[in-house]
Amino acid sequence: MSKAQTQQLRIIGGEWRSRRLRFPALDGLRPTLDRVRETLFNWLQFDIEGARVLDAFAGSGALGFEALSRGAKEVIFLEKHPSAALQLKDNLQLLGARNAQVWAGDALLWMEQNPEPFDLVLLDPPFGKGLLQPAIDLLALLPGALVYIEHETTLTPVIPASWQERRSKTTKEFCFRLFEVV
């Protein structure tokens, strides 16, 4: 992949702070903005160390790499687009991360077939594709688990009764919210 076909993201904090990683320039692939990641990981500062994390709809991997850099025990990246999944694997190798794996395929199918408990689930699917609600509906989480969702402001997902909103912010274009399963 040529440099013209790739973009870069910067890890904000932790072990790999300021490291830059490439990701493919694909239609609909929009890494979580630096300021949003910084806010999210400030919210998670006492919860990320030793956490088992699922980064569904990983895309560039911005959220999962940030979690790894800040001490997550394990991250599973789910990414359907082959070139994005391949770049995630390359970036893990570049960083020497052995506590992560990439599943190249449909995130909803993986979640349906692997109802595993995670400490933190990151849900930031491509906007306008109708993927957030099915992902929310597939999650089977234990009390204490955290769920981050990012979605268009025009979308109103149905949140399970057992999810208590911890924090949220809204911009003109999107909302980002952190829930705890009670």
VMD Tcl script that builds the backbone (N, CA, C; Angstrom):
set m [mol new atoms 546]
animate dup $m
set s [atomselect $m all]
$s set {name element resname resid chain x y z} {
  {N N MET 1 A 0.850 -1.178 0.000}
  {CA C MET 1 A 0.000 0.000 0.000}
  {C C MET 1 A 0.896 1.241 0.000}
  {N N SER 2 A 0.654 2.134 -0.926}
  {CA C SER 2 A 1.493 3.333 -1.006}
  {C C SER 2 A 1.100 4.335 0.066}
  {N N LYS 3 A 2.008 5.261 0.330}
  {CA C LYS 3 A 1.735 6.286 1.337}
  {C C LYS 3 A 0.517 7.123 0.954}
  {N N ALA 4 A 0.277 7.283 -0.359}
  {CA C ALA 4 A -0.875 8.061 -0.814}
  {C C ALA 4 A -2.188 7.378 -0.434}
  {N N GLN 5 A -2.153 6.064 -0.234}
  {CA C GLN 5 A -3.355 5.312 0.105}
  {C C GLN 5 A -3.490 5.092 1.606}
  {N N THR 6 A -2.616 5.697 2.398}
  {CA C THR 6 A -2.690 5.520 3.841}
  {C C THR 6 A -2.767 6.863 4.546}
  {N N GLN 7 A -3.252 6.799 5.763}
  {CA C GLN 7 A -3.291 7.953 6.638}
  {C C GLN 7 A -2.609 7.542 7.937}
  {N N GLN 8 A -2.468 8.491 8.859}
  {CA C GLN 8 A -1.810 8.179 10.128}
  {C C GLN 8 A -2.679 8.601 11.297}
  {N N LEU 9 A -2.500 7.878 12.389}
  {CA C LEU 9 A -3.093 8.278 13.654}
  {C C LEU 9 A -1.976 8.272 14.680}
  {N N ARG 10 A -2.193 9.013 15.757}
  {CA C ARG 10 A -1.191 9.133 16.812}
  {C C ARG 10 A -1.774 8.560 18.096}
  {N N ILE 11 A -0.997 7.707 18.756}
  {CA C ILE 11 A -1.399 7.204 20.062}
  {C C ILE 11 A -1.153 8.326 21.065}
  {N N ILE 12 A -2.146 8.605 21.890}
  {CA C ILE 12 A -2.108 9.780 22.755}
  {C C ILE 12 A -1.368 9.550 24.070}
  {N N GLY 13 A -1.556 8.380 24.682}
  {CA C GLY 13 A -0.957 8.185 26.005}
  {C C GLY 13 A -0.453 6.778 26.216}
  {N N GLY 14 A 0.196 6.583 27.357}
  {CA C GLY 14 A 0.663 5.254 27.725}
  {C C GLY 14 A 2.025 4.915 27.155}
  {N N GLU 15 A 2.299 3.619 27.107}
  {CA C GLU 15 A 3.602 3.083 26.690}
  {C C GLU 15 A 4.020 3.547 25.297}
  {N N TRP 16 A 3.055 3.646 24.388}
  {CA C TRP 16 A 3.371 4.013 23.001}
  {C C TRP 16 A 2.995 5.455 22.698}
  {N N ARG 17 A 2.951 6.296 23.707}
  {CA C ARG 17 A 2.573 7.700 23.541}
  {C C ARG 17 A 3.365 8.340 22.391}
  {N N SER 18 A 2.657 9.064 21.556}
  {CA C SER 18 A 3.200 9.792 20.395}
  {C C SER 18 A 3.597 8.907 19.222}
  {N N ARG 19 A 3.467 7.588 19.348}
  {CA C ARG 19 A 3.758 6.717 18.194}
  {C C ARG 19 A 2.708 6.946 17.120}
  {N N ARG 20 A 3.138 6.942 15.894}
  {CA C ARG 20 A 2.227 7.114 14.761}
  {C C ARG 20 A 2.055 5.776 14.054}
  {N N LEU 21 A 0.811 5.488 13.712}
  {CA C LEU 21 A 0.479 4.244 13.025}
  {C C LEU 21 A -0.279 4.564 11.744}
  {N N ARG 22 A -0.022 3.766 10.732}
  {CA C ARG 22 A -0.715 3.951 9.457}
  {C C ARG 22 A -2.034 3.182 9.459}
  {N N PHE 23 A -2.972 3.691 8.673}
  {CA C PHE 23 A -4.204 2.960 8.404}
  {C C PHE 23 A -4.645 3.302 6.988}
  {N N PRO 24 A -5.368 2.400 6.344}
  {CA C PRO 24 A -5.741 2.637 4.947}
  {C C PRO 24 A -6.772 3.757 4.810}
  {N N ALA 25 A -6.664 4.489 3.717}
  {CA C ALA 25 A -7.621 5.548 3.399}
  {C C ALA 25 A -8.814 4.884 2.715}
  {N N LEU 26 A -9.801 4.504 3.519}
  {CA C LEU 26 A -10.979 3.805 3.008}
  {C C LEU 26 A -12.222 4.654 3.233}
  {N N ASP 27 A -13.156 4.560 2.319}
  {CA C ASP 27 A -14.411 5.278 2.454}
  {C C ASP 27 A -15.122 4.838 3.732}
  {N N GLY 28 A -15.518 5.795 4.551}
  {CA C GLY 28 A -16.243 5.488 5.780}
  {C C GLY 28 A -15.361 5.196 6.982}
  {N N LEU 29 A -14.054 5.062 6.773}
  {CA C LEU 29 A -13.137 4.794 7.898}
  {C C LEU 29 A -12.740 6.137 8.509}
  {N N ARG 30 A -13.211 6.371 9.740}
  {CA C ARG 30 A -12.954 7.639 10.416}
  {C C ARG 30 A -12.501 7.331 11.836}
  {N N PRO 31 A -11.200 7.377 12.061}
  {CA C PRO 31 A -10.693 7.113 13.405}
  {C C PRO 31 A -11.278 8.095 14.418}
  {N N THR 32 A -11.498 7.616 15.616}
  {CA C THR 32 A -11.977 8.488 16.679}
  {C C THR 32 A -10.979 9.631 16.842}
  {N N LEU 33 A -11.484 10.849 16.854}
  {CA C LEU 33 A -10.646 12.043 16.941}
  {C C LEU 33 A -9.774 12.026 18.197}
  {N N ASP 34 A -8.589 12.638 18.098}
  {CA C ASP 34 A -7.664 12.694 19.240}
  {C C ASP 34 A -8.337 13.243 20.494}
  {N N ARG 35 A -9.073 14.341 20.352}
  {CA C ARG 35 A -9.679 14.965 21.537}
  {C C ARG 35 A -10.746 14.062 22.152}
  {N N VAL 36 A -11.456 13.305 21.320}
  {CA C VAL 36 A -12.466 12.374 21.826}
  {C C VAL 36 A -11.785 11.201 22.526}
  {N N ARG 37 A -10.718 10.671 21.920}
  {CA C ARG 37 A -9.970 9.583 22.562}
  {C C ARG 37 A -9.399 10.028 23.901}
  {N N GLU 38 A -8.869 11.246 23.930}
  {CA C GLU 38 A -8.311 11.756 25.175}
  {C C GLU 38 A -9.387 11.840 26.256}
  {N N THR 39 A -10.554 12.336 25.894}
  {CA C THR 39 A -11.667 12.407 26.848}
  {C C THR 39 A -12.071 11.013 27.309}
  {N N LEU 40 A -12.259 10.101 26.366}
  {CA C LEU 40 A -12.659 8.731 26.712}
  {C C LEU 40 A -11.666 8.083 27.665}
  {N N PHE 41 A -10.380 8.188 27.353}
  {CA C PHE 41 A -9.395 7.505 28.189}
  {C C PHE 41 A -9.154 8.229 29.512}
  {N N ASN 42 A -9.521 9.498 29.594}
  {CA C ASN 42 A -9.570 10.158 30.908}
  {C C ASN 42 A -10.704 9.559 31.726}
  {N N TRP 43 A -11.844 9.308 31.075}
  {CA C TRP 43 A -12.966 8.666 31.762}
  {C C TRP 43 A -12.577 7.269 32.247}
  {N N LEU 44 A -11.746 6.580 31.462}
  {CA C LEU 44 A -11.392 5.177 31.738}
  {C C LEU 44 A -10.095 5.013 32.533}
  {N N GLN 45 A -9.478 6.095 32.958}
  {CA C GLN 45 A -8.127 6.027 33.515}
  {C C GLN 45 A -7.955 5.002 34.629}
  {N N PHE 46 A -8.991 4.741 35.411}
  {CA C PHE 46 A -8.852 3.786 36.513}
  {C C PHE 46 A -9.410 2.410 36.159}
  {N N ASP 47 A -9.896 2.251 34.932}
  {CA C ASP 47 A -10.551 1.005 34.526}
  {C C ASP 47 A -9.806 0.233 33.447}
  {N N ILE 48 A -8.820 0.837 32.812}
  {CA C ILE 48 A -8.201 0.225 31.636}
  {C C ILE 48 A -7.092 -0.764 31.990}
  {N N GLU 49 A -6.343 -0.508 33.044}
  {CA C GLU 49 A -5.219 -1.378 33.441}
  {C C GLU 49 A -5.725 -2.796 33.695}
  {N N GLY 50 A -5.182 -3.771 32.953}
  {CA C GLY 50 A -5.541 -5.174 33.136}
  {C C GLY 50 A -6.869 -5.583 32.528}
  {N N ALA 51 A -7.517 -4.696 31.785}
  {CA C ALA 51 A -8.830 -4.988 31.214}
  {C C ALA 51 A -8.730 -5.866 29.971}
  {N N ARG 52 A -9.741 -6.684 29.786}
  {CA C ARG 52 A -9.906 -7.468 28.560}
  {C C ARG 52 A -10.862 -6.669 27.678}
  {N N VAL 53 A -10.392 -6.277 26.483}
  {CA C VAL 53 A -11.099 -5.295 25.654}
  {C C VAL 53 A -11.487 -5.888 24.300}
  {N N LEU 54 A -12.704 -5.571 23.866}
  {CA C LEU 54 A -13.169 -5.907 22.526}
  {C C LEU 54 A -13.329 -4.606 21.755}
  {N N ASP 55 A -12.582 -4.464 20.645}
  {CA C ASP 55 A -12.705 -3.308 19.762}
  {C C ASP 55 A -13.437 -3.780 18.513}
  {N N ALA 56 A -14.778 -3.749 18.591}
  {CA C ALA 56 A -15.596 -4.168 17.449}
  {C C ALA 56 A -15.596 -3.039 16.424}
  {N N PHE 57 A -15.665 -3.380 15.148}
  {CA C PHE 57 A -15.619 -2.383 14.073}
  {C C PHE 57 A -14.349 -1.543 14.225}
  {N N ALA 58 A -13.212 -2.197 14.381}
  {CA C ALA 58 A -11.958 -1.546 14.765}
  {C C ALA 58 A -11.476 -0.485 13.782}
  {N N GLY 59 A -11.656 -0.696 12.495}
  {CA C GLY 59 A -11.207 0.301 11.516}
  {C C GLY 59 A -9.717 0.548 11.611}
  {N N SER 60 A -9.332 1.756 12.019}
  {CA C SER 60 A -7.914 2.112 12.159}
  {C C SER 60 A -7.298 1.491 13.415}
  {N N GLY 61 A -8.153 1.062 14.344}
  {CA C GLY 61 A -7.664 0.505 15.604}
  {C C GLY 61 A -7.328 1.558 16.639}
  {N N ALA 62 A -7.681 2.816 16.377}
  {CA C ALA 62 A -7.307 3.920 17.275}
  {C C ALA 62 A -7.684 3.638 18.730}
  {N N LEU 63 A -8.894 3.153 18.966}
  {CA C LEU 63 A -9.341 2.920 20.336}
  {C C LEU 63 A -8.623 1.717 20.959}
  {N N GLY 64 A -8.516 0.629 20.223}
  {CA C GLY 64 A -7.852 -0.559 20.749}
  {C C GLY 64 A -6.374 -0.352 21.011}
  {N N PHE 65 A -5.680 0.357 20.115}
  {CA C PHE 65 A -4.258 0.633 20.331}
  {C C PHE 65 A -4.056 1.534 21.546}
  {N N GLU 66 A -4.957 2.485 21.716}
  {CA C GLU 66 A -4.879 3.367 22.881}
  {C C GLU 66 A -5.061 2.549 24.164}
  {N N ALA 67 A -6.006 1.603 24.136}
  {CA C ALA 67 A -6.237 0.744 25.308}
  {C C ALA 67 A -4.999 -0.109 25.607}
  {N N LEU 68 A -4.408 -0.691 24.578}
  {CA C LEU 68 A -3.187 -1.492 24.774}
  {C C LEU 68 A -2.062 -0.641 25.340}
  {N N SER 69 A -1.888 0.551 24.780}
  {CA C SER 69 A -0.818 1.439 25.213}
  {C C SER 69 A -0.969 1.821 26.678}
  {N N ARG 70 A -2.205 1.841 27.152}
  {CA C ARG 70 A -2.482 2.265 28.525}
  {C C ARG 70 A -2.653 1.099 29.495}
  {N N GLY 71 A -2.259 -0.103 29.079}
  {CA C GLY 71 A -2.203 -1.207 30.030}
  {C C GLY 71 A -3.303 -2.247 29.967}
  {N N ALA 72 A -4.127 -2.256 28.905}
  {CA C ALA 72 A -5.127 -3.322 28.780}
  {C C ALA 72 A -4.401 -4.663 28.728}
  {N N LYS 73 A -4.986 -5.665 29.335}
  {CA C LYS 73 A -4.385 -6.998 29.356}
  {C C LYS 73 A -4.448 -7.647 27.974}
  {N N GLU 74 A -5.560 -7.419 27.269}
  {CA C GLU 74 A -5.773 -8.040 25.964}
  {C C GLU 74 A -6.765 -7.200 25.179}
  {N N VAL 75 A -6.554 -7.123 23.860}
  {CA C VAL 75 A -7.516 -6.473 22.971}
  {C C VAL 75 A -7.774 -7.393 21.792}
  {N N ILE 76 A -9.052 -7.596 21.502}
  {CA C ILE 76 A -9.447 -8.311 20.290}
  {C C ILE 76 A -10.032 -7.268 19.350}
  {N N PHE 77 A -9.414 -7.146 18.175}
  {CA C PHE 77 A -9.859 -6.214 17.143}
  {C C PHE 77 A -10.724 -6.990 16.151}
  {N N LEU 78 A -11.914 -6.487 15.855}
  {CA C LEU 78 A -12.775 -7.074 14.829}
  {C C LEU 78 A -12.859 -6.079 13.679}
  {N N GLU 79 A -12.482 -6.514 12.482}
  {CA C GLU 79 A -12.510 -5.605 11.325}
  {C C GLU 79 A -12.832 -6.389 10.065}
  {N N LYS 80 A -13.870 -5.938 9.370}
  {CA C LYS 80 A -14.353 -6.628 8.171}
  {C C LYS 80 A -13.526 -6.333 6.920}
  {N N HIS 81 A -13.077 -5.095 6.753}
  {CA C HIS 81 A -12.368 -4.730 5.523}
  {C C HIS 81 A -10.983 -5.376 5.515}
  {N N PRO 82 A -10.667 -6.189 4.486}
  {CA C PRO 82 A -9.396 -6.932 4.472}
  {C C PRO 82 A -8.147 -6.060 4.608}
  {N N SER 83 A -8.082 -4.918 3.902}
  {CA C SER 83 A -6.855 -4.117 3.987}
  {C C SER 83 A -6.733 -3.443 5.351}
  {N N ALA 84 A -7.858 -3.076 5.962}
  {CA C ALA 84 A -7.808 -2.490 7.311}
  {C C ALA 84 A -7.372 -3.551 8.322}
  {N N ALA 85 A -7.902 -4.767 8.198}
  {CA C ALA 85 A -7.520 -5.852 9.109}
  {C C ALA 85 A -6.033 -6.178 8.966}
  {N N LEU 86 A -5.544 -6.198 7.735}
  {CA C LEU 86 A -4.128 -6.471 7.498}
  {C C LEU 86 A -3.253 -5.381 8.118}
  {N N GLN 87 A -3.677 -4.116 7.987}
  {CA C GLN 87 A -2.903 -3.018 8.571}
  {C C GLN 87 A -2.915 -3.093 10.097}
  {N N LEU 88 A -4.032 -3.517 10.687}
  {CA C LEU 88 A -4.082 -3.704 12.147}
  {C C LEU 88 A -3.029 -4.731 12.574}
  {N N LYS 89 A -2.947 -5.833 11.842}
  {CA C LYS 89 A -1.952 -6.870 12.155}
  {C C LYS 89 A -0.536 -6.318 12.014}
  {N N ASP 90 A -0.297 -5.567 10.933}
  {CA C ASP 90 A 1.030 -4.962 10.727}
  {C C ASP 90 A 1.381 -4.002 11.862}
  {N N ASN 91 A 0.407 -3.215 12.302}
  {CA C ASN 91 A 0.664 -2.262 13.388}
  {C C ASN 91 A 0.935 -2.981 14.711}
  {N N LEU 92 A 0.239 -4.062 14.961}
  {CA C LEU 92 A 0.508 -4.841 16.177}
  {C C LEU 92 A 1.934 -5.385 16.149}
  {N N GLN 93 A 2.342 -5.867 14.980}
  {CA C GLN 93 A 3.707 -6.384 14.827}
  {C C GLN 93 A 4.734 -5.258 15.004}
  {N N LEU 94 A 4.476 -4.113 14.419}
  {CA C LEU 94 A 5.362 -2.955 14.535}
  {C C LEU 94 A 5.561 -2.562 16.005}
  {N N LEU 95 A 4.486 -2.616 16.789}
  {CA C LEU 95 A 4.549 -2.245 18.199}
  {C C LEU 95 A 5.069 -3.384 19.089}
  {N N GLY 96 A 5.142 -4.581 18.530}
  {CA C GLY 96 A 5.561 -5.732 19.319}
  {C C GLY 96 A 4.497 -6.179 20.308}
  {N N ALA 97 A 3.239 -5.897 19.995}
  {CA C ALA 97 A 2.125 -6.257 20.887}
  {C C ALA 97 A 1.784 -7.730 20.714}
  {N N ARG 98 A 1.916 -8.480 21.783}
  {CA C ARG 98 A 1.608 -9.907 21.740}
  {C C ARG 98 A 0.287 -10.223 22.446}
  {N N ASN 99 A -0.302 -9.214 23.050}
  {CA C ASN 99 A -1.521 -9.430 23.812}
  {C C ASN 99 A -2.763 -8.933 23.060}
  {N N ALA 100 A -2.733 -9.099 21.730}
  {CA C ALA 100 A -3.862 -8.669 20.914}
  {C C ALA 100 A -3.986 -9.586 19.714}
  {N N GLN 101 A -5.198 -9.657 19.192}
  {CA C GLN 101 A -5.419 -10.415 17.969}
  {C C GLN 101 A -6.444 -9.704 17.103}
  {N N VAL 102 A -6.360 -9.954 15.804}
  {CA C VAL 102 A -7.265 -9.345 14.831}
  {C C VAL 102 A -8.102 -10.447 14.209}
  {N N TRP 103 A -9.400 -10.238 14.201}
  {CA C TRP 103 A -10.299 -11.150 13.506}
  {C C TRP 103 A -10.815 -10.414 12.292}
  {N N ALA 104 A -10.435 -10.890 11.113}
  {CA C ALA 104 A -10.825 -10.246 9.856}
  {C C ALA 104 A -12.142 -10.843 9.377}
  {N N GLY 105 A -13.212 -10.148 9.679}
  {CA C GLY 105 A -14.528 -10.634 9.276}
  {C C GLY 105 A -15.613 -9.772 9.887}
  {N N ASP 106 A -16.839 -10.228 9.742}
  {CA C ASP 106 A -18.009 -9.494 10.201}
  {C C ASP 106 A -18.077 -9.476 11.727}
  {N N ALA 107 A -18.065 -8.276 12.315}
  {CA C ALA 107 A -18.071 -8.130 13.775}
  {C C ALA 107 A -19.333 -8.722 14.393}
  {N N LEU 108 A -20.474 -8.523 13.753}
  {CA C LEU 108 A -21.725 -9.046 14.308}
  {C C LEU 108 A -21.712 -10.567 14.342}
  {N N LEU 109 A -21.186 -11.186 13.294}
  {CA C LEU 109 A -21.083 -12.646 13.262}
  {C C LEU 109 A -20.156 -13.138 14.368}
  {N N TRP 110 A -19.011 -12.484 14.527}
  {CA C TRP 110 A -18.076 -12.882 15.583}
  {C C TRP 110 A -18.737 -12.753 16.953}
  {N N MET 111 A -19.418 -11.643 17.187}
  {CA C MET 111 A -20.057 -11.413 18.484}
  {C C MET 111 A -21.146 -12.449 18.758}
  {N N GLU 112 A -21.853 -12.843 17.705}
  {CA C GLU 112 A -22.902 -13.863 17.849}
  {C C GLU 112 A -22.296 -15.217 18.208}
  {N N GLN 113 A -21.154 -15.541 17.611}
  {CA C GLN 113 A -20.521 -16.840 17.818}
  {C C GLN 113 A -19.610 -16.888 19.042}
  {N N ASN 114 A -19.261 -15.747 19.596}
  {CA C ASN 114 A -18.328 -15.672 20.735}
  {C C ASN 114 A -18.911 -14.790 21.838}
  {N N PRO 115 A -19.925 -15.277 22.535}
  {CA C PRO 115 A -20.547 -14.445 23.574}
  {C C PRO 115 A -19.689 -14.401 24.840}
  {N N GLU 116 A -18.472 -13.936 24.682}
  {CA C GLU 116 A -17.515 -13.908 25.789}
  {C C GLU 116 A -17.690 -12.630 26.607}
  {N N PRO 117 A -17.438 -12.710 27.907}
  {CA C PRO 117 A -17.474 -11.480 28.699}
  {C C PRO 117 A -16.182 -10.673 28.507}
  {N N PHE 118 A -16.341 -9.372 28.409}
  {CA C PHE 118 A -15.211 -8.457 28.314}
  {C C PHE 118 A -15.363 -7.416 29.413}
  {N N ASP 119 A -14.244 -6.831 29.819}
  {CA C ASP 119 A -14.284 -5.751 30.800}
  {C C ASP 119 A -14.701 -4.441 30.149}
  {N N LEU 120 A -14.319 -4.286 28.870}
  {CA C LEU 120 A -14.618 -3.071 28.125}
  {C C LEU 120 A -14.899 -3.437 26.674}
  {N N VAL 121 A -16.006 -2.921 26.147}
  {CA C VAL 121 A -16.354 -3.110 24.740}
  {C C VAL 121 A -16.418 -1.733 24.092}
  {N N LEU 122 A -15.731 -1.594 22.960}
  {CA C LEU 122 A -15.680 -0.344 22.207}
  {C C LEU 122 A -16.512 -0.515 20.939}
  {N N LEU 123 A -17.613 0.215 20.844}
  {CA C LEU 123 A -18.505 0.119 19.691}
  {C C LEU 123 A -18.536 1.453 18.949}
  {N N ASP 124 A -17.837 1.500 17.833}
  {CA C ASP 124 A -17.794 2.694 16.992}
  {C C ASP 124 A -17.932 2.241 15.542}
  {N N PRO 125 A -19.129 1.732 15.173}
  {CA C PRO 125 A -19.303 1.223 13.813}
  {C C PRO 125 A -19.378 2.345 12.785}
  {N N PRO 126 A -19.198 1.996 11.511}
  {CA C PRO 126 A -19.366 3.009 10.461}
  {C C PRO 126 A -20.757 3.635 10.569}
  {N N PHE 127 A -20.821 4.937 10.435}
  {CA C PHE 127 A -22.105 5.636 10.527}
  {C C PHE 127 A -22.995 5.284 9.333}
  {N N GLY 128 A -24.295 5.307 9.553}
  {CA C GLY 128 A -25.268 5.125 8.479}
  {C C GLY 128 A -25.426 3.711 7.973}
  {N N LYS 129 A -24.888 2.721 8.676}
  {CA C LYS 129 A -24.951 1.341 8.194}
  {C C LYS 129 A -25.882 0.461 9.041}
  {N N GLY 130 A -26.466 1.027 10.099}
  {CA C GLY 130 A -27.389 0.255 10.925}
  {C C GLY 130 A -26.729 -0.856 11.723}
  {N N LEU 131 A -25.477 -0.672 12.125}
  {CA C LEU 131 A -24.737 -1.727 12.821}
  {C C LEU 131 A -24.733 -1.594 14.346}
  {N N LEU 132 A -24.957 -0.387 14.860}
  {CA C LEU 132 A -24.831 -0.187 16.297}
  {C C LEU 132 A -25.875 -0.970 17.091}
  {N N GLN 133 A -27.148 -0.866 16.715}
  {CA C GLN 133 A -28.196 -1.545 17.502}
  {C C GLN 133 A -28.021 -3.060 17.516}
  {N N PRO 134 A -27.765 -3.702 16.365}
  {CA C PRO 134 A -27.533 -5.150 16.434}
  {C C PRO 134 A -26.338 -5.522 17.317}
  {N N ALA 135 A -25.302 -4.691 17.301}
  {CA C ALA 135 A -24.129 -4.962 18.154}
  {C C ALA 135 A -24.504 -4.847 19.621}
  {N N ILE 136 A -25.239 -3.802 19.980}
  {CA C ILE 136 A -25.689 -3.634 21.362}
  {C C ILE 136 A -26.519 -4.847 21.780}
  {N N ASP 137 A -27.421 -5.273 20.902}
  {CA C ASP 137 A -28.326 -6.381 21.212}
  {C C ASP 137 A -27.599 -7.716 21.375}
  {N N LEU 138 A -26.430 -7.868 20.728}
  {CA C LEU 138 A -25.673 -9.121 20.814}
  {C C LEU 138 A -24.802 -9.233 22.058}
  {N N LEU 139 A -24.510 -8.119 22.703}
  {CA C LEU 139 A -23.593 -8.146 23.839}
  {C C LEU 139 A -24.207 -8.834 25.052}
  {N N ALA 140 A -23.456 -9.764 25.611}
  {CA C ALA 140 A -23.831 -10.415 26.865}
  {C C ALA 140 A -22.699 -10.098 27.837}
  {N N LEU 141 A -22.933 -9.135 28.717}
  {CA C LEU 141 A -21.864 -8.645 29.575}
  {C C LEU 141 A -22.176 -8.868 31.043}
  {N N LEU 142 A -21.129 -9.037 31.809}
  {CA C LEU 142 A -21.263 -9.215 33.247}
  {C C LEU 142 A -21.366 -7.852 33.936}
  {N N PRO 143 A -21.982 -7.811 35.117}
  {CA C PRO 143 A -22.016 -6.550 35.859}
  {C C PRO 143 A -20.600 -6.009 36.068}
  {N N GLY 144 A -20.474 -4.705 35.920}
  {CA C GLY 144 A -19.174 -4.054 36.048}
  {C C GLY 144 A -18.502 -3.804 34.715}
  {N N ALA 145 A -18.955 -4.479 33.664}
  {CA C ALA 145 A -18.376 -4.264 32.335}
  {C C ALA 145 A -18.719 -2.853 31.863}
  {N N LEU 146 A -17.826 -2.295 31.057}
  {CA C LEU 146 A -18.018 -0.963 30.494}
  {C C LEU 146 A -18.232 -1.068 28.989}
  {N N VAL 147 A -19.074 -0.195 28.456}
  {CA C VAL 147 A -19.348 -0.162 27.022}
  {C C VAL 147 A -19.259 1.280 26.556}
  {N N TYR 148 A -18.424 1.505 25.543}
  {CA C TYR 148 A -18.298 2.820 24.916}
  {C C TYR 148 A -19.008 2.742 23.574}
  {N N ILE 149 A -19.884 3.707 23.303}
  {CA C ILE 149 A -20.506 3.767 21.985}
  {C C ILE 149 A -20.314 5.167 21.400}
  {N N GLU 150 A -20.137 5.185 20.089}
  {CA C GLU 150 A -20.012 6.433 19.340}
  {C C GLU 150 A -20.998 6.336 18.190}
  {N N HIS 151 A -21.862 7.344 18.049}
  {CA C HIS 151 A -22.878 7.288 16.998}
  {C C HIS 151 A -23.302 8.677 16.553}
  {N N GLU 152 A -23.963 8.710 15.409}
  {CA C GLU 152 A -24.477 9.966 14.874}
  {C C GLU 152 A -25.462 10.577 15.871}
  {N N THR 153 A -25.529 11.906 15.899}
  {CA C THR 153 A -26.478 12.561 16.806}
  {C C THR 153 A -27.919 12.261 16.412}
  {N N THR 154 A -28.154 11.924 15.153}
  {CA C THR 154 A -29.507 11.635 14.688}
  {C C THR 154 A -29.975 10.239 15.086}
  {N N LEU 155 A -29.094 9.423 15.606}
  {CA C LEU 155 A -29.425 8.040 15.977}
  {C C LEU 155 A -29.776 7.981 17.463}
  {N N THR 156 A -30.822 7.232 17.783}
  {CA C THR 156 A -31.198 7.030 19.181}
  {C C THR 156 A -31.244 5.536 19.459}
  {N N PRO 157 A -30.094 4.950 19.810}
  {CA C PRO 157 A -30.086 3.508 20.055}
  {C C PRO 157 A -30.884 3.146 21.312}
  {N N VAL 158 A -31.448 1.941 21.302}
  {CA C VAL 158 A -32.152 1.429 22.471}
  {C C VAL 158 A -31.092 0.801 23.374}
  {N N ILE 159 A -30.943 1.389 24.559}
  {CA C ILE 159 A -29.914 0.960 25.506}
  {C C ILE 159 A -30.539 -0.029 26.492}
  {N N PRO 160 A -29.894 -1.175 26.726}
  {CA C PRO 160 A -30.442 -2.144 27.683}
  {C C PRO 160 A -30.647 -1.524 29.068}
  {N N ALA 161 A -31.665 -1.994 29.755}
  {CA C ALA 161 A -32.003 -1.476 31.079}
  {C C ALA 161 A -30.861 -1.671 32.076}
  {N N SER 162 A -30.038 -2.690 31.855}
  {CA C SER 162 A -28.935 -2.971 32.787}
  {C C SER 162 A -27.713 -2.085 32.560}
  {N N TRP 163 A -27.758 -1.203 31.546}
  {CA C TRP 163 A -26.640 -0.302 31.267}
  {C C TRP 163 A -26.928 1.054 31.905}
  {N N GLN 164 A -26.044 1.500 32.731}
  {CA C GLN 164 A -26.173 2.804 33.372}
  {C C GLN 164 A -25.165 3.758 32.718}
  {N N GLU 165 A -25.659 4.887 32.238}
  {CA C GLU 165 A -24.754 5.840 31.578}
  {C C GLU 165 A -23.855 6.500 32.615}
  {N N ARG 166 A -22.544 6.372 32.403}
  {CA C ARG 166 A -21.553 6.999 33.296}
  {C C ARG 166 A -21.223 8.411 32.854}
  {N N ARG 167 A -20.939 8.562 31.559}
  {CA C ARG 167 A -20.528 9.858 31.003}
  {C C ARG 167 A -21.013 9.928 29.560}
  {N N SER 168 A -21.166 11.152 29.051}
  {CA C SER 168 A -21.489 11.324 27.631}
  {C C SER 168 A -21.164 12.741 27.192}
  {N N LYS 169 A -20.936 12.875 25.910}
  {CA C LYS 169 A -20.725 14.184 25.289}
  {C C LYS 169 A -21.362 14.127 23.904}
  {N N THR 170 A -21.811 15.288 23.454}
  {CA C THR 170 A -22.437 15.379 22.137}
  {C C THR 170 A -21.842 16.555 21.381}
  {N N THR 171 A -21.529 16.312 20.119}
  {CA C THR 171 A -21.090 17.378 19.221}
  {C C THR 171 A -22.207 17.567 18.193}
  {N N LYS 172 A -21.993 18.425 17.222}
  {CA C LYS 172 A -23.003 18.591 16.170}
  {C C LYS 172 A -23.205 17.312 15.372}
  {N N GLU 173 A -22.111 16.574 15.143}
  {CA C GLU 173 A -22.170 15.407 14.269}
  {C C GLU 173 A -22.368 14.069 14.977}
  {N N PHE 174 A -21.881 13.945 16.203}
  {CA C PHE 174 A -21.926 12.629 16.845}
  {C C PHE 174 A -21.984 12.733 18.365}
  {N N CYS 175 A -22.352 11.592 18.972}
  {CA C CYS 175 A -22.386 11.445 20.427}
  {C C CYS 175 A -21.370 10.372 20.806}
  {N N PHE 176 A -20.752 10.537 21.959}
  {CA C PHE 176 A -19.956 9.449 22.496}
  {C C PHE 176 A -20.325 9.278 23.945}
  {N N ARG 177 A -20.548 7.994 24.316}
  {CA C ARG 177 A -21.128 7.688 25.613}
  {C C ARG 177 A -20.455 6.469 26.240}
  {N N LEU 178 A -20.344 6.507 27.554}
  {CA C LEU 178 A -19.754 5.394 28.301}
  {C C LEU 178 A -20.797 4.871 29.274}
  {N N PHE 179 A -21.022 3.576 29.221}
  {CA C PHE 179 A -21.998 2.910 30.073}
  {C C PHE 179 A -21.315 1.877 30.961}
  {N N GLU 180 A -21.937 1.608 32.106}
  {CA C GLU 180 A -21.503 0.516 32.973}
  {C C GLU 180 A -22.676 -0.435 33.136}
  {N N VAL 181 A -22.395 -1.731 32.999}
  {CA C VAL 181 A -23.418 -2.743 33.193}
  {C C VAL 181 A -23.595 -2.954 34.695}
  {N N VAL 182 A -24.846 -2.821 35.162}
  {CA C VAL 182 A -25.122 -2.978 36.598}
  {C C VAL 182 A -25.904 -4.261 36.868}
}
mol reanalyze $m
mol bondsrecalc $m
mol representation Tube
mol addrep $m
